[in-house]
């Protein structure tokens, strides 16, 4: 049987595994999916492993669950596949717990990250996912298959590989790995909240203008008194909120028209609706808050002593040094983290496949790097080439369709379609 390995047991990984289960139940020859995660299912959402405190509201509607948008992607087998996926839906999860009517009557509120993690774990159990709890340390290819080395010296062989995580936090030049007065977008939620209450800083800077930075700013404002000042440093000069119109949302759910847009327009769309923007919920909170200001500039570097942190701020031709009591660097996560553990020969093959192109522009319809065999699927980097919803939670069902279609034999799909047509 063909094996597909997925590094990361979050919503994307569980969506792929659940869709493979639904395809098999519909009679299609779907691959065996193995999820590999250093912790557990949805561990980045439960509030115990950083990235969130678990109490933050989900950025997307709960209806955009692991099967959304339940598209007609498998010919005449689509209905049976979608019926199978409905077992893993958000609504089904609530119904199973007797909470569906209460959720509807409350206006279908967005769940917290902690509630979402419980839903993903529930879907994983129902789909009976194959999970290995281990950290991936090496990625190599031998005899046409991926060889995925784990920290405990186990080896997983697979015909295709999906990498779903956003990677480690991006650091500034000169930023120490650990410092009492500095946190990043992941570890703020582990120890930063306690540090704020212990250090009681009077001047704080959050570097970044995306949703991670927004959530941290909101949390800091709740923990500090009126005498504390909070700067939000953004290279864009001002803070922007995410668009939520139909014309914008439809491209997240159905990116069929996305490749027809000019690259410059696609980049602008991502900048305005996804990258480096606050959600409307965060904006509403900050609009009524006091004690923070937006500071225009790019953080060119950072230096730290026992009692303060100095940020070198670059704005146009001007440079300035500003000292703070506490700093959170929330400028994003490194989506190309995997390159550090690729075997040398595989790095060479990757560069050959790119042919001088930017990696984000070399992601094909199946969300894999074009020209690279065996397949390396990178949905986190697929936004520019294939659609804005793939890096986030906006079209998990379509993401799994795109990935799995590569591994379901075309002839098998035709045979099933033919048999169903005869019985129609």
C-alpha positions in Angstrom: 0.0 0.0 0.0 1.2 3.5 -0.8 2.2 5.5 2.3 1.9 9.2 2.8 3.7 10.7 5.8 2.4 14.0 7.3 4.7 15.9 9.8 2.3 17.6 12.1 -0.9 16.3 13.7 -2.8 19.6 13.7 -5.9 20.4 11.7 -4.1 20.0 8.3 -2.7 16.6 9.2 -5.9 15.3 10.7 -7.8 16.6 7.6 -5.6 14.6 5.3 -5.9 11.4 7.4 -9.7 11.8 7.8 -10.2 12.4 4.1 -8.1 9.3 3.3 -10.4 7.3 5.6 -13.5 8.7 3.9 -12.1 7.9 0.5 -11.5 4.3 1.5 -15.0 4.0 2.9 -16.2 5.3 -0.4 -14.4 2.5 -2.2 -11.4 4.4 -3.5 -7.8 3.1 -3.1 -6.5 5.9 -0.8 -3.0 5.7 0.7 -2.1 4.9 4.3 -1.5 8.2 6.1 0.9 8.3 9.0 1.0 11.4 11.2 4.2 12.3 13.0 4.1 14.9 15.8 6.6 15.6 18.6 3.7 16.0 21.1 0.1 15.0 20.4 -2.9 15.8 18.2 -3.6 19.5 18.0 -0.9 20.2 20.7 -0.2 23.7 19.3 -3.8 24.7 20.0 -4.4 23.5 23.5 -2.6 26.2 25.3 0.0 23.9 27.0 2.7 24.1 24.3 3.0 27.7 23.3 1.6 29.5 20.3 -1.6 30.3 22.2 -3.0 30.3 25.8 -5.9 28.2 24.5 -8.4 30.9 25.4 -8.0 33.0 22.2 -10.9 32.9 19.7 -10.4 31.0 16.5 -9.6 33.3 13.5 -11.9 31.4 11.1 -15.5 30.3 11.5 -15.9 26.9 13.1 -17.9 25.7 10.1 -14.6 25.8 8.2 -13.8 22.5 9.7 -11.6 19.6 8.4 -14.0 18.8 5.6 -14.7 22.3 4.4 -15.7 23.3 1.7 -17.0 19.7 1.0 -16.4 20.3 -2.7 -17.3 18.0 -5.6 -13.7 16.8 -6.0 -14.0 13.1 -6.6 -16.5 12.8 -9.5 -19.5 10.6 -8.8 -17.7 9.4 -5.6 -17.9 12.9 -4.1 -21.2 12.5 -2.4 -20.1 9.3 -0.6 -16.8 10.9 0.3 -18.5 14.0 1.7 -21.0 11.9 3.6 -18.0 10.1 5.2 -16.4 13.4 6.0 -19.5 14.7 7.7 -18.8 12.2 10.5 -15.8 14.4 11.4 -17.5 17.8 11.0 -17.7 20.5 13.7 -21.5 20.2 13.8 -21.2 16.4 14.3 -18.8 17.0 17.2 -21.3 19.3 18.9 -24.2 16.9 18.2 -22.3 14.0 19.8 -21.9 16.1 22.9 -25.4 17.5 23.0 -24.1 21.1 22.5 -25.3 21.8 19.0 -28.5 23.7 19.9 -26.7 25.7 22.5 -24.1 26.8 20.0 -26.7 27.8 17.4 -28.8 29.7 20.0 -25.7 31.6 21.1 -25.2 32.9 17.6 -22.6 30.3 16.4 -19.7 31.9 18.3 -16.1 31.1 17.2 -14.6 28.5 19.5 -11.5 29.1 21.5 -8.2 27.5 20.4 -8.6 25.1 23.3 -12.1 24.0 22.2 -10.8 23.7 18.6 -8.0 21.4 19.8 -10.6 19.1 21.5 -12.6 19.0 18.2 -9.5 18.1 16.2 -8.6 15.4 18.7 -12.1 14.0 18.5 -12.0 13.9 14.7 -8.6 12.1 14.9 -10.0 9.4 17.2 -13.1 8.9 15.0 -10.9 8.6 11.9 -8.5 6.2 13.8 -5.5 8.1 12.6 -2.1 6.4 12.7 0.0 8.6 14.9 3.7 8.5 15.8 4.8 10.7 18.7 8.4 11.7 17.9 10.5 14.6 16.6 11.7 14.5 13.0 15.5 14.9 12.8 16.4 14.0 9.2 14.8 13.9 5.8 16.4 11.8 3.1 15.4 9.9 -0.1 16.4 6.4 -1.0 15.1 4.0 -3.7 12.4 6.6 -4.6 10.9 6.9 -1.1 11.2 9.3 1.7 13.2 8.1 4.7 12.2 10.2 7.7 14.5 9.8 10.7 13.1 10.3 14.2 14.9 11.3 17.3 14.5 7.8 18.8 16.3 6.3 15.8 13.2 4.9 14.2 12.8 5.4 10.5 9.6 6.0 8.6 9.5 5.2 4.8 6.9 7.0 2.7 6.0 7.5 -0.9 5.1 11.2 -0.3 5.7 13.7 2.5 3.5 16.5 3.7 5.0 19.2 6.0 2.2 21.2 7.8 3.9 23.1 10.6 4.9 26.8 10.4 8.3 26.1 11.9 10.2 27.9 14.7 9.8 31.6 15.4 11.8 34.0 13.3 14.4 35.8 15.4 15.9 39.3 14.9 19.6 39.9 14.3 21.4 39.7 17.7 18.4 38.2 19.5 19.6 35.8 22.3 18.1 32.3 22.4 16.9 32.9 25.9 16.6 36.1 27.9 14.4 37.0 30.9 13.1 40.1 29.1 12.6 38.7 25.6 9.9 36.3 24.3 8.8 35.2 20.8 5.4 34.3 19.3 5.5 30.8 20.8 7.1 31.0 24.2 5.3 34.2 25.2 2.3 31.9 26.0 4.5 29.5 28.0 6.4 32.0 30.3 5.8 35.5 29.0 2.5 36.1 30.9 4.2 35.2 34.2 7.2 37.3 33.3 5.0 40.4 32.7 3.4 40.0 36.1 6.8 39.3 37.8 8.9 42.0 36.1 6.1 44.6 36.0 7.7 46.4 33.0 6.8 50.0 32.4 7.8 50.0 28.7 7.0 47.1 26.4 7.5 46.5 22.6 5.7 43.9 20.5 7.5 43.6 17.2 5.1 42.4 14.4 1.7 43.3 12.9 0.1 39.9 12.3 -2.5 37.9 14.3 0.1 36.5 16.7 1.3 40.0 17.6 -2.3 41.2 17.9 -3.2 38.4 20.4 -0.1 39.2 22.5 -0.8 42.9 22.6 -4.3 42.3 23.8 -3.1 40.0 26.5 -0.4 42.4 27.6 -2.8 45.3 27.9 -5.0 43.1 30.2 -2.0 42.4 32.4 -0.4 45.8 32.7 -1.6 48.9 34.5 -2.3 52.3 33.0 1.2 53.6 33.7 2.8 51.0 31.3 3.3 51.9 27.7 3.1 49.3 24.9 4.6 50.0 21.4 3.6 47.9 18.4 6.5 48.1 16.0 5.4 47.5 12.4 7.4 47.9 9.2 4.2 48.9 7.4 3.8 52.1 9.5 0.2 51.4 10.4 -1.8 48.4 11.6 -4.3 46.9 9.1 -7.3 44.6 9.8 -8.2 41.5 7.8 -10.9 41.9 5.1 -14.0 39.8 5.5 -16.1 40.6 2.4 -17.6 37.9 0.2 -15.2 38.7 -2.7 -12.3 38.1 -0.4 -13.6 35.1 1.5 -14.6 33.2 -1.7 -11.0 33.1 -2.8 -10.1 31.4 0.5 -12.8 28.8 0.0 -12.6 28.4 -3.8 -9.2 29.4 -5.3 -10.0 28.3 -8.8 -9.7 31.8 -10.1 -6.5 32.5 -8.1 -3.9 31.4 -10.7 -5.4 33.9 -13.2 -4.5 36.8 -11.0 -1.2 38.6 -11.7 1.5 37.7 -9.2 1.6 41.3 -8.0 -2.1 41.2 -7.3 -1.9 37.9 -5.5 0.9 39.3 -3.3 -1.1 42.4 -2.5 -4.2 40.3 -1.7 -2.2 38.2 0.8 -0.7 41.3 2.4 -4.1 42.9 2.8 -6.1 39.9 4.0 -3.7 37.4 5.7 -0.1 38.3 6.2 0.7 41.0 8.8 -3.0 42.0 9.6 -5.0 41.9 12.7 -8.3 40.1 12.9 -11.4 42.3 13.2 -12.0 40.9 16.8 -8.5 42.0 17.8 -9.0 45.4 16.2 -12.3 45.9 18.0 -10.5 45.2 21.3 -7.6 47.5 20.6 -9.9 50.3 19.4 -11.3 50.6 22.9 -7.9 50.1 24.7 -5.5 52.7 26.0 -1.8 52.6 26.7 -0.5 51.4 23.4 0.7 53.1 20.2 1.8 52.1 16.7 5.5 52.7 15.9 6.5 52.8 12.3 9.8 51.0 11.4 11.6 47.8 10.9 13.5 46.0 13.7 17.0 45.8 12.2 18.5 44.2 15.3 18.3 43.7 19.0 20.7 43.7 22.0 19.9 42.9 25.6 21.4 43.5 29.0 20.2 42.4 32.4 17.8 45.4 32.9 16.8 46.4 29.4 16.4 45.4 25.7 17.5 47.8 23.0 15.9 47.6 19.5 17.5 49.1 16.5 14.7 50.6 14.5 15.1 51.4 10.8 12.6 53.7 9.0 13.6 54.9 5.6 17.0 56.4 5.9 16.7 56.9 9.6 18.0 54.6 12.4 17.2 54.9 16.0 17.9 52.9 19.2 15.0 52.5 21.6 15.2 50.8 25.0 12.4 48.8 26.6 11.9 46.8 29.8 10.3 43.9 27.9 10.1 42.8 24.2 8.1 40.2 22.3 9.3 39.4 18.8 6.3 38.1 16.9 7.3 38.6 13.3 6.3 35.1 12.1 7.5 31.6 11.8 10.0 30.0 9.4 8.1 27.9 6.9 11.4 26.6 5.4 12.6 25.0 8.6 12.8 21.6 7.0 15.7 22.7 4.8 18.0 22.4 7.8 17.4 18.7 8.2 17.3 17.8 4.5 20.1 15.5 3.4 22.7 17.2 1.2 21.7 15.3 -1.9 18.1 16.2 -1.4 18.9 19.9 -1.0 20.6 19.7 -4.3 17.6 18.0 -5.9 15.4 20.7 -4.5 17.5 23.5 -5.9 17.5 21.7 -9.3 13.7 21.4 -9.2 13.3 25.1 -8.4 15.4 26.1 -11.5 16.1 29.5 -9.9 12.5 30.1 -9.0 11.3 31.2 -5.6 10.0 28.2 -3.6 6.6 29.8 -3.1 6.2 30.1 -6.8 7.2 26.4 -7.5 4.3 24.8 -5.6 2.0 22.9 -7.9 -1.7 22.1 -7.9 -1.2 19.2 -5.5 0.6 21.6 -3.2 3.9 19.8 -3.8 7.2 21.2 -5.2 7.0 20.9 -9.0 9.6 18.6 -10.5 10.6 17.0 -7.2 10.3 13.2 -6.8 9.1 11.8 -4.4 6.6 14.5 -3.7 7.2 17.1 -1.0 3.9 18.8 -0.2 4.2 22.3 1.4 0.7 23.7 2.0 2.1 26.3 4.4 4.0 27.8 1.5 1.3 27.3 -1.2 -0.6 30.6 -0.7 1.1 32.6 -3.4 1.0 30.0 -6.1 -2.3 28.1 -5.3 -4.6 30.1 -3.1 -4.7 32.1 0.1 -6.6 29.4 2.1 -4.0 26.6 2.0 -1.5 28.0 4.6 -4.3 28.5 7.2 -7.6 26.8 8.2 -9.7 28.3 5.4 -10.1 25.2 3.1 -8.9 22.1 4.9 -11.1 19.8 2.9 -9.8 21.2 -0.4 -6.3 21.0 0.9 -6.7 17.2 1.6 -8.3 16.7 -1.9 -5.4 18.4 -3.6 -2.8 16.3 -1.8 -4.5 12.9 -1.9 -5.5 13.1 -5.5 -1.9 12.4 -6.4 -2.0 9.0 -4.6 -5.4 7.7 -5.6 -5.0 5.8 -8.9 -6.8 7.4 -11.7 -8.0 4.1 -13.2 -9.6 3.1 -9.9 -11.5 6.4 -9.8 -12.7 5.8 -13.4 -13.8 2.2 -12.6 -15.9 3.4 -9.6 -17.4 6.3 -11.6 -18.3 3.8 -14.4 -20.0 1.3 -11.9 -21.9 4.1 -10.3 -23.1 5.4 -13.7 -24.4 1.9 -14.6 -26.4 1.7 -11.4 -27.8 5.2 -11.8 
